[in-house]
Amino acid sequence: MRKVFFLLIILVSISYFCQEDKIEPGQVVYQAQKNGSNYRIFLHALQPSSNMFTIKAIKVTYEPSGTVALVVYDSDCPQSLRSDFNKDKSPLSVIETKITEIAPSVVVPFPSQIEKDNLIKIEYLIDDGKALKEMLISAASVKEISSVAFSSTILFGGGGGGFRHCCTCGACGPCCVTCNTPYFTCCCLSGTISCGIIKCPGEP
């Protein structure tokens, strides 16, 4: 029998992690912290302008284990789309709400299968007015799963689009970079962030 563990605490700000309490349209902030046998996950996301697209669901996946840590469904997301979006995997935590601006915090038993993971992906299921499709927003390469903190912002128009990624860890507080893709690397010890998946300075 599938078990879904979750404890939902809706926050009016993200002061728990000492971050700013306002985010930009199209931005997502993700933080996770191991505390004994538990794992606290925090996600803050804000819909972009309505003429861009509407978020119907958000999924957080750890790789290479493929563990789906959190899924947030908009209350209007059809049931028929949910299993497809999850790829029939059982998420550790599930939230159903109205996705406008959300800031849930969940606590789950720490999943031992993620201990050797080094990539965290955040994907949206979006409705662009023409079709429903999946969009990878953030793919953060991290050294330590036990404590992570990063954000990604979709850049519309202006500078040609792309993404602004930021890491808040170690000597990075925060370090930001603008990239053409959702992939980036947080090098917490050296206090640097880079586009793409790279080996951090000082790593063997």
N, C-alpha and C positions, 0 to 999 in steps of 0.2 A: 504494500500500500504506500502510495506516494505521500511523503510528509513534507509539509511546507512550514518552516519555522519563521515567525516574524513578530516583531514588536514595533509598532508604528508610533512615532512621536512627531506630530506636525509642528515645526518650529516657525516662528514669525521672523527669525533672522538666522544667520549661520554663525552666531557669536560663539557657539560651542567650540569651533575650530579657530576662533580669533580671525575670521575673515571679514571682508566688507559685507554689509547686509543688503547691498543692491548689486544686481548683475545686469548685463546688457541683453537686449533681445537676441535670441539665437545662441546664448551662452549656456554652458553646463559646467558646474563645479562638482568635483568628486573627491571625497576623502574617506579613508578607511583606517581603522586603528585596532590592532589586536590588544585585548585586555584580558589576560588570563586565558580562560577557555572560550571566551566570547570574541566576536568580531563586530565592531560597530561600523556601519556603513552610512554615509551621508551624501545625498545628492541634491543639488539645487539647480533647477533648469527653468528657463523662461522662453515662452513661445516667441518666435520672430514675428515681424509684422504679418498681418493676415493675408496680404497679397503675395507673400512668399510661399509659405506652406503651413499646414497645421500638423502638429505632432499628435499622433494617435497612440504611440507606445514608445517606451524607452527601455533599453536592455543593457545591462552591464555584464560582460563576459571576461573571465580570466583565461589566459592562454599560456602554455599549450594544453592545459587540462580540459579546457572547454567548459569550465564550471560557470553556470549562469548565476551570478550572485544576487541580482536584483532585476525585477521587471516591474515597470509602472505602466498600467493601462489607463488610457482615458476611458471614462465611463461610457463613451459613445463608440468605443472600438468594438466591432462585431466579434462575437465569439469564434466565428469561422476563421478569423485571421490570426487568432492568438497562438494556436499550436504551431502554425506555419512560422510565425515570427520567432518562437522559441526553439524551432527545429526539434520539437517533441522532447526537449530536455526539461527536467524538473528544476525550476528556480529555487534557490535557497530562501528567497523572500519575494512576495508578490503584493503589490499595492494597486488598488483601483480608485481613481479619483478623477476630478476634472483637471486636465492638464492645461493650465494657463501659466501660472508660476507655482512651482512645487518645491518644497524643501523637506522631504521626509528623512527621518533618521531611523534606521532599523538595527536591531541587534540579533545576530544569529550565532549558533555554536560555530567556533572557528573550524572551517573546513580544511582538514589536513591535506587534501588533494591539491590545494593551491600553494603549498609551501615552496614548491620549486617553480611556480609560474613567474613570468617576467614581463607580461604584456597584459594591459587592461584595456578592453575595447568598450566604447559606448556607442550604441547604434539607436537611431530613431526609426520608427515606422511613420512615414509622413504621407499626407494627402496634399498634393500640389494643385488640386483642382482638376487634374486630368486623370490621375491614377494614384493608387497606393503603392509605395515602394520603400525599400529599406535604404537608409543613408548612414554611413559610418561617419561619426562626428569627431571621435577622439580615439586614438590608439597610442597609449602611453607605455613606453618601455621603462620599467622601474627595476631597481636592484633589490629592494626590500618590500615584500608584500605586507609585512606586519605594520607598516606605517606609510601611507601614501596620501598625497594631496596635490591635485592638479586641476586645471580648468582649460576649456577650449571654447573659442568663440568663432562663429561663422562670420566672415567678413563679406558683406554684400557690396557690390559695385565699387565705388571709390578707387581703392588701390588694386583693382583687378580681382577682387575676391580672395579666396584662400582661407586660412585659419590662423588665429593668434592663440598660441598655446603658452601656458604658464605652469611652473612647478613651484611648490612651496614645501621645501624639505631641506634639512641639513643647512648648508650655507646659502641655499636659494630661498629668498624670502620677499616676494617671489622673483623668479627669473622667467622672462618671457621671450618668445621668438615668433615671427610670422613665417608660416610655411605654406607650400602649395598643396600639401596633403594632410590627412588627419594624423599621420605618424610622426612621433617625436620621442626624444629620450631625455629623461630627468637624471642628471648626474648630481646627486645630492651632496656627495662628499666634496666634489670640486666646485660646487656652486655654479653649475652651468646647465644650459638646456640647448639641445640641437634638434634640427629637423631630421626626420628619418630615424632609422634604428642604427645606432652606432655603439662602439665600445667607449665607455667613459674613461677619461684620463685617470691613470693610476690602476686601472683594472688589469689583471693578468691576461 
